[in-house]
Amino acid sequence: MISAMFRFTKLIKLSTTTNSKIPIAKSLLQASLSHFSTASHHPSSAAQASGLGPTKPDEKPRVVVLGSGWAGCRLMKGLDPNLYDIVCVSPRNHMVFTPLLASTCVGTLEFRSVAEPIARIQPSISSAPGSYFFLANSTAVDTENHEVHCETVTDGTNTVDPWKFRISYDKLVIASGADASTFGIHGVKEHALFLREVHHAQEIRRKLLLNLMLSDVPGLPEEEKQRLLHIVVVGGGPTGVEFSGELSDFIRKDVHERYTHVKDYIHVTLIEANEILSSFDDRLRRYAIKQLTKSGVRLVRGIVKDVKPENLVLSDGSEVPYGLLVWSTGVGPSPFVKSLGLPKSPGGRIGIDEWLRVPTVQDVFSIGDCSGFLESTGKPVLPALAQVAERQGKYLANLLNKICKDGGGHANGAKDMNMGDPFEYKHLGSMATVGRFKALVDLRQSKEAKGISLAGFASWFIWRSAYLTRVVSWRNRFYVAINWSTTFVFGRDISRI
């Protein structure tokens, strides 16, 4: 009996120790954030006192960047860390090279080949005393007090609770990107997969390989095999077309070799409401349609009205069963952008002037997919493209460096300062691969303008060469080149990890 009581006492102690892990972890996180605070502590709310307080006149001014996409990372790369302390707030600690993201879904490239850590893009964030990266979401912006409200990102209920904190800024750059457009269609968020982040590509890859293996199970009905191996892509823009092309190559080369029992069941359907690749030259569009059809991709013109767990409904009432649904219909403003009390451009983006400033408030700029020119500027809202975001980031980095050198780096220090030349954008052209070593290259500045447009193997070579040179670092260029070479020689990796 004494022995039983001893074991029971040990069990109680072990249970108490296990349950106390989460509060202890939370206390450690609170302590780590609280030591940044320069504000006075209020006994009723520790969260209000945590964060980074205003900079002093003898300190470097602080630039806070919300987002780690093309625009935000190009900005941070160009900012001079000798002039500014740089603070980045983002729910991911890397930049994604989105043009090559579709290739990771089928094993042509490894995931790390398209992800560049922010600390490599701007080393001062991990080394300078006043520069930081915070894995957090921005929840609000207080333009009167020059503060950003943030909340930490956690991995779920088994980790620490989200912790709220504030960051004072001298200059704020909103580069938080945009969300995938669902047009309010029922079931899209619940049942479709998107292709904008690395974790999206990982989920698509796992689901694709799972369906291939499940369909090989003996006794599975023919109808269920056809559904599981039917991949539906909604959206005929460059992302949807490139993903369809990658899938067709994967099916033709790897599935036919390694899943011979089910190779005749797998097929791809691309659904578009209007014309695929509508921004490209008409000749290139016809070429793309011909190549995709030859590769086995079924093209359907229609509007999706409802998405169910195993099929979607088109506007004509027809139902399309699917095993994997990928949604790629463009982007729209995120809930964070919608919540900001800032002027909006047509389409709901944050309104900016010719110098990428939010004109109604001081020291706030916006770049990338979350921003657009105000109607008063007379300029059209620029498309949500990587090349637009990248050039806005480069321009704004040079502008902010100039402002600081001229003595306007601190809060409210650039009110009457000459900003110099405004931002001008010239379209460099568009590219898209359609599979089978074929691609499209359209170098016209607009659809109506004249210029060079190419299609075929030469375009595919140009497409790969251009993207290889645009990959952010030499490290990732090496990864991409090696991945392409090994895939060509040994085929794609079909491990479900």
N, C-alpha and C positions, 0 to 999 in steps of 0.2 A: 504493500500500500504506500509506503514511504517512497519507494522507487517510482510508482505511478504519479504521485504528487510532484516529485522532482521533474519528471518529463513534462508534466502539464505546465509547471512554472516556466520551463525553458521555452515551451511553445508560445506562451503569452509574450515572453520577451522578444522572441523572433518575430511574432506578428506585429508588435509595436514598432520594432526597428524597421520592418518592411514598409509599413504604412507611413512612416515619417520621412521616407525618401523624397517624396514630391514637395512637401513644405520646405525641407532643407534646400532642395535645388532652387525653389522659388526665392528663398531668402538670399542665396548666393547671387542669383540674377539681379535681385533688387539692389544688393550691395554693390555689384559691379557697375550698375547704371547710376546709382546715387552719388558715387564719388566724382562724377563729372559735373555735378550741380554747382552753380555759383549763385543760385538764388537762395533767398531765405526760406527756411523750412516752416511749413504750416502744420500744426499738430493734427488737423482734421483730415489732411489728404497728402500722404507721402508722394503719390504719383504726380501731383502738381509741382513738387519741388525737384523732381528728378529730371536730368537732362543736361544740355549744354546751355549756359547762360550767355548773355550778350558779350561780345568781344570788347576789350578796352582800347582806347585810342593808340596806345603804344604796342598793341598786338596786331598780328596779321589779320586782315578781314577774312570772314568765313563765307565760302560759297557752299550752299546746300543743294545737292542734286537729287531730285526724286526720280528714280528709275535707273535701270542698267541696260537699256536697249541700245540700238544703234546711235541715237541722238545723244543720250546721256554719256555713253562710254567714249564717243568721239570728243565730246566736250571735255570730259575729265582728262583724256589723253593730251589735249591741247592746252589745258590750264597750266600756268607756271606755278609750281609749288613753292617757289621762293616769294611769290607775291600773295598767295592765298593759302589758307587752311581749307582743305577740301573734305566735305562730309557727304557721303552717299547713303541714301536710304532706299532700300529695295528688298522685295521678297525673294530675290535670288542673288547669289554672289558671283554671277558670271554673265557674260554677254553671249547670246546665241547667234551664230552665223546662219540666219534663217534660210538663205537661198539653197543651202545644202542639207537642210533638215529632213526633207523627204527621202534622201538617200540613206539616212540612218534607220528608217522604218523597215527596210528590207535587207539590211546587213551590208550594203555597199560601203558605208562608212561606219566607223565606231562613234559612239556618242561624244566621247571626249574630243574628237576631231573638230566638232562644231561649237564647242563651249570654251570660252576664254575667260579665266578668272580675272576679276576686276583688279586684284592686287598686281597682276602683270601689266594691265593696261595703264594704271596710274600707281606706281610703287609707293608714293608718299602716303597713300591711304593706310598702309600697314606699317609705315616706319616713322612718319613725321609726328611729333608730339601732339599737334592740334588737329590732325586729320584722322577720320574714322570711316569705317563702313558699319552700318547697322542693318541687320537682317530684320526688317520691319516693314509694315505698311503705313503709308501716310493716311491719316484719317481726317485732317482738317488743316486749314491754313489761316492763321490770324495775321492779316496784313497790317493791321494797326500797330501791333506789338512786335512785328517781325518775328513770328514764331511758327513752327510747324509742329503739329500734334501727330504723334506716332504710336504704333502699337506693335510689339514684337510678334514675329511669326514663329509658331510652334508646330511640332509634327503631329499633334493630336492630343487626345485626352490623357494619355499616359505620360506626358511631359509637363513642364511647368506651365502655369496659366499665363496668358498674354499679359505683358507688362506695358503700361502706358508711360510715355515720357514726352518731353518737349525739347525742341532745338531752336535756339535763336539764330537768325541768319542776317548777314549783311547783304548778300545777294542770293536770291532763290531762283532755281531753274527747275521748272516742272517738265519732266520728260518721262512721264509715267506710262506712255504708250496708249493702246486702245484694246478693247475687248472684241472677240469674235461676234459678228452680227448674226443674230438668230431671227430677226424680224418678228419676234413675238410668237413664233410658231411653236405650238404645244409639243412637248416631248423632245425637243432638240437637246437641251442641256442635260436631260436625264439619260438619253440613249445614244447620242452621237459623240464621236471623238473629234477633237480639234487638232490642228497641226501648227502650233505657234511656239511651243516650249519643248525642251528636251524631254520632260516627263510625258508630254503628249505623244511624242514619237516612241518612247519606251512602251507606253500603254498600247499603241497601235501595233507595234511589233509583237508584243506578248499575245494580244488577242488574235492576230493573224496566224501565228504559229500554233496557238492553242486550237483554233478552228481546224487547221490542217491535220493536226494529230487526232482530234476528236472524230473527224470525218472518216478516219481510217479504222475506227472501231467496228468489229464485225456485228452484223445485225441491225445497223443503223438504217432507217428507211431512206430510200432514194430521195424523196422530197426534202428530208432534213439535211442530207448531204449537200444538195443543191443550195439550200438556204445558207448553211454554215459557210460555204465556199463562195458565196456571192458578195463581192465587195462593192459597195455603192459609194461614190464620191459625189458630193453635191457642191457645185461651184466650178465654173469653167474658166477661172482666171489662171494666171501662171502657176500658182501653188497647186490647184486641183489638176491641171494638165500635167505638170511635172510629176506629181505623185502617181497619177494614172500611168504615165510612161515608165516610171520606176517599177511599178507593180507588174506591168506587162513584161518587162525584161526579167523580173524575178520569176514570173510564172513560166515564161518560155525557156529559160536556162536552168533554173534551180528546182522548181517544183516538178517539171517534167523528168528530171533526173532522179530526184530523191523522194518524190511522193507519187510514184508511177501508178499506184492503185487508185488515186483520186484525181489525177491530172486532168481528166476530161470534165470534171465537175466545176473546177474553179474558173471564175470569170469576173470581169470588171465592168461596171456601168457608171458612166459619167453623166450626171444630170445638170443641165444649165437652163435657166429661164429664157435667156436671149441667145447671143452668139458666144461661142468659146473664144477666149483671147480677143475680146472686142477692141482692145487698144492697139492691136497689131495690124499690119498691112493685110488687105483682103487676100492677096496671093499667099501670104504666110499662113493665114487662118485655114485656107483650103488645103494647103500642104499638111498642116497639123491634123486636120480631120482625116485626111487620107492615111497618114502614118498611124494614127491611133486606131483607126478601123482595121488596118492591116495587121496591127499587133493584137487584135482581138478585143479591144475596148469598145463596148456598145455605147453609142452616144444617144441621149434622150433629151429632147427639149420639153421642159415642163416646169411647173411651179409646185413645190412641196407645200402641202396644206397641213399635214399632221404626221407626227413620227411616233410609232408604237414600238414596243420592245423588239419585235421580230419583223416588222415591215413598216413602210412609209406609204402615205397616201398622197397622190398627185391631184392637181386641180381638176383633172378630167374624171376623177373618181377611181382610177386604176390603182392597184396596190402593188408595191414592189417589195418582195421579201429580201432580207439581207442578213448576213452573219456579222458583217463589219460595216459600220457607217462612219464615213469621214466627212466632216462639215467644213467647207472652205469657201465661204461666200462673202469675204471682205470683213471689214472691221467698223466699229462704231465707238462712241464715247463710253468710257468706263463709269461705273457708279461714283467713283471718287471725283472724276472730272465733272460729272453732272451735279454733284453736291456743292461744288465751289461757287461762291457768290461772285464770280468774275464774268466779264462780258463774254459772250459766245459768238463764234463765227457761224456761217451757214453750215448746218450739219451737226451743231452742238459741240464743236471743239472749243477750246479756250481761245478767245480772240486776241490776236497780236497785231502790232503795227509793223512797219517796214524794217525795224531793228530788232524784231522778235521780242519786244517788250509787251507786257500787259499794260496798256496805257492808263488805266484808271487807278493803278496803285504804284507805289515806288518800289524799285529794286526787285521786281518779279518778272521773270522771263519764262517763255514756254517754247519748246521745240519738239519735233517729232510728230508722231501720229495723233497726239492729244491736242495739237494746236492748229490753228488756221487763220489766215489773214481776215481781218475785219472788213466788212463791206465798204467802210469809209476809206480804206486804202486803195480801192479800185483794182485790187489784185485777186485773182481766183484762188480758192482754197486748193493747196497743192495735194497731189495724191499721196496716199499712205504707202510710200515706198522707202526702202532702205537707203537709196541714194539721196533722197530728199532729207531724211533724218541725219545722215552722215554729214552732208554739207552744211546743214543748219548748225550741227554741233561744232564743226570746224570754224564756221564764221563767228559763232557766239564766244568760243574760247578766245579768239583773237580780239574780239570786242571787249570782253571782260579784262583781259590782260592790259589792253590800252587804257581802259577806265581806271584801273588800279595805278598804273604808271603816272596817270595824270592827276592822281590824288583823290579819286572818287570811289575808292574801294569799299569804304565803310558805309554803314546804313545811312541813307539820305544824303550821301556825298556826291551823287551824280545828277542832281536835279536839273541843273541848267547847263550841263556839259554837252559839248558837241560830240555826237555819236559817230560822225564820219559817214562813210558810204553805207547805204542800206543793203539788206540782203537781196541778192538776185539769184534766181534759180534757172538753170538751163538744163533741159532734159538730155541725158547722154544716150538714151535709147533703152530698149528692153530686150531681154533674152529669156528663152525657155527651152528646156529639153523635152522631147516627145518620145524618148526611148529608141532602141535599136541603133545607137550611135548617130542619132539625128537630132538636130536642134534648130531653133529659129533665132535669128539676130536681126533686130529692127533698130537701126541707128538714126531714125528720123526724130526730130525734136517734138513733133506732134503728129497726129494721125493724118492731118491735112497737108503737112509739109513734105517736101521731097527729100530723099536721102537714100542711103544704102540699106537694102534689106536682103538677107541671105537665108538660105535653108539647106539642110543636108549635112553631110559629114564634116565639111569645112566649118560650118556654123557650130557643130558639136565640139570641134577642137577649140574654136574661139571661146565658146561658152565655158569649157573646162579651164582653159588658160586664164580667162578673165577672173573667174571665181577663185582660182588658186592664188592669184596675185592679190586679191582683195581680202583673203583670210587674214585675220588681225595680226598674228605673230608668225615668226619663222618656225616656232615649235609646232603650231597647228598646220602650217603649210607642209611640214615634213610628215605629220600624221596623215593628212589627206592624200598626199602623193603615195605614201606607202600603202594606205588602204586601197586606193584605186589600183595599184599594181598587184597586190595580193588577191584582190577580187577578180581581176582579169585572168590571173594565172590559176587560182585555186577555187574560184567561185565564191558566192556569198556565204557568210556565217549564218547558219540556221539554228544555232543553239538558243533554246528558250531559257534565259537566265533571269 
